[in-house]
Amino acid sequence: MKVQSNPSLIDIIRTHLESSDRSYIVYATSEHQIPLYEKSKKIVYCLIEGRINVHRKVDNVLIFCMTAPAMIGLFSLGENDIYHHFVTATNVKLIAIEESYFSETIEAHNLWKNIFLIAADYARYFFIRDEKFNSKDVYSIIKNNLELLWQYPEDERMQISIFKFILSRSQISRSSLNKILKDLIEGGYIHINRGRLLSMKELPRRY
């Protein structure tokens, strides 16, 4: 699931962060972890280019993908515990700022409403994700992930392993995934080549 909050809300925050003498630019390549702490100081980021995957810390399950523009670290404001970690899905560019300076900037420019609305958007994605992907029915989990992958642009989808995509987002076994994919292929619902999803028809509601 790709997450993108209201760009105009984030652009306003970005403008003020860019003008702050306390912020700095971070560049990172794909598969790079973005730390929420640096030298014991908590960091908040504004993602301005690229995509970042959000993983649940307790089991490393990929929860969703954040697409620029996005804010990273909002749910940990004022908290010491961290429940997710962030890994770049592409090359990225971010604005970074210590949490205390971030809060000062938001307060000075009366932007807490923007923060609330952005955080509410992200919370809504959590609820949607739980509803769609936390099913005990293995087929439903695979079906929802296939439908999500099929929404990606073709050039991007051709770079993604269907097995890595689904297994990183769930705790189903590879053998269960292989069996259901094989049945969907034999039923003419999907066409896979070298682990890439080439075509897909409307999938059956039940397995």
Secondary structure, 3 states (H helix, E strand, C coil): CEECCCHHHHHHHHHHHHHCCCCEEEEECCCCEECCEECCEEEEEEEEECEEEEEECCCCCEEEEEECCEEECHHHCCCCCCCEEEEECCCEEEEEEEHHHHHHHHHHCCCHHHHHHHHHHHHHHHHHHHHHHCCCCHHHHHHHHHHHHHCCCHHHHCCCCHHHHHHCCCCCCHHHHHHHHHHHHHCCCEEEECCEEEEECCCCCCC
